[in-house]
Amino acid sequence: MRFVCDHDVDAAVAAVLRRHGHEAWTVGLAGLSSASDDELTVYAHNKNAALITHDVEFSQRRRRNVVGQHIWLRCPEEDAAELIAAHIEQIVLMLSVNSDLWIKLSVAGTELSFRWE
């Protein structure tokens, strides 16, 4: 599975994903530090990668208009790597069967959306 981490996601999240055997990188490493949210969505989709972010506004827009695979981390940044590690098998399973999927990941679990409004 492939993952790209938004500007606001700690690099430790990508490290956890790599330790679990997945390909993961940051938008900074991709040279997209100044890219818009929509450009990041297109980039992730073209790379067949799930986009991971803490960005509330971005995630709420993607929930209303599910395009590609989007993971919204609803936790403090310092807890994100641990949260991803705890749910990685479930996340990978959901992503492997849904090409357009929005996931909200928090300590309470996951919430999914497949809709387009």
C-alpha positions in Angstrom: 0.0 0.0 0.0 1.2 3.6 -0.7 0.7 6.6 1.6 1.6 10.3 1.2 1.6 12.5 4.4 0.4 16.1 4.3 2.4 19.0 5.6 0.9 18.7 9.1 1.6 15.0 9.6 4.6 14.0 11.7 7.3 12.2 9.7 7.0 9.4 12.4 3.7 8.4 10.7 5.5 7.6 7.4 8.2 5.8 9.4 5.6 3.5 11.1 4.0 2.8 7.7 7.4 1.8 6.2 8.1 -0.4 9.2 4.9 -2.2 8.4 6.1 -2.8 4.8 4.3 0.0 3.1 5.6 2.8 0.8 5.2 6.2 2.6 6.6 9.7 2.0 5.8 13.3 2.8 4.5 16.0 0.4 7.7 17.9 1.3 9.8 15.1 -0.1 7.7 15.1 -3.2 8.4 18.8 -3.8 4.8 19.8 -3.0 5.3 21.9 0.0 3.3 24.8 -1.5 0.7 22.7 -3.3 -3.0 23.3 -2.7 -5.3 20.7 -1.1 -6.8 19.9 -4.5 -3.3 19.5 -6.1 -2.4 17.1 -3.2 -5.5 15.1 -3.9 -4.7 14.7 -7.6 -1.1 13.9 -6.8 -2.0 11.2 -4.3 -4.6 9.7 -6.7 -2.1 9.7 -9.6 0.4 7.9 -7.4 -2.2 5.4 -6.2 -1.5 6.6 -2.6 -3.8 7.3 0.3 -3.4 10.9 1.5 -3.0 11.3 5.3 -3.7 14.7 7.0 -4.8 16.4 10.2 -6.3 19.3 8.3 -9.9 19.7 9.4 -11.2 21.9 6.5 -9.5 19.7 3.9 -10.9 16.5 5.4 -14.4 17.9 5.7 -14.3 18.8 2.0 -13.0 15.4 1.0 -15.8 13.7 3.1 -18.4 15.6 1.1 -16.7 14.9 -2.2 -14.8 11.6 -1.8 -12.0 11.5 -4.4 -9.2 9.0 -4.1 -8.3 7.7 -0.7 -8.1 10.2 2.2 -7.3 9.5 5.9 -8.1 12.2 8.4 -6.2 11.9 11.7 -8.3 13.2 14.5 -5.7 13.1 17.3 -2.9 15.2 18.5 0.1 15.1 16.1 2.3 13.5 18.7 -0.2 10.5 19.0 -0.6 10.0 15.2 2.1 7.4 14.7 0.8 5.2 17.6 -2.8 5.5 16.3 -1.8 4.5 12.8 0.2 1.5 14.1 -2.8 0.4 16.2 -5.2 0.4 13.2 -2.9 -0.3 10.2 -4.4 -3.7 9.4 -7.9 -2.3 9.4 -6.9 0.7 7.3 -5.1 -1.4 4.7 -8.0 -3.8 4.4 -10.5 -0.9 3.9 -8.2 0.8 1.3 -7.5 -2.4 -0.6 -11.2 -2.8 -1.5 -12.2 0.9 -2.0 -10.6 3.1 -4.6 -12.5 6.2 -3.4 -12.7 6.2 0.4 -12.6 8.8 3.2 -11.5 7.5 6.6 -11.6 9.4 9.9 -9.3 7.8 12.3 -9.4 8.6 16.0 -9.0 6.9 19.4 -12.7 6.0 19.1 -12.0 4.0 15.9 -12.8 4.6 12.3 -15.6 6.4 10.4 -16.0 5.9 6.6 -17.5 7.8 3.8 -17.9 6.8 0.1 -20.3 9.5 -0.9 -20.3 12.4 -3.3 -22.7 15.3 -2.5 
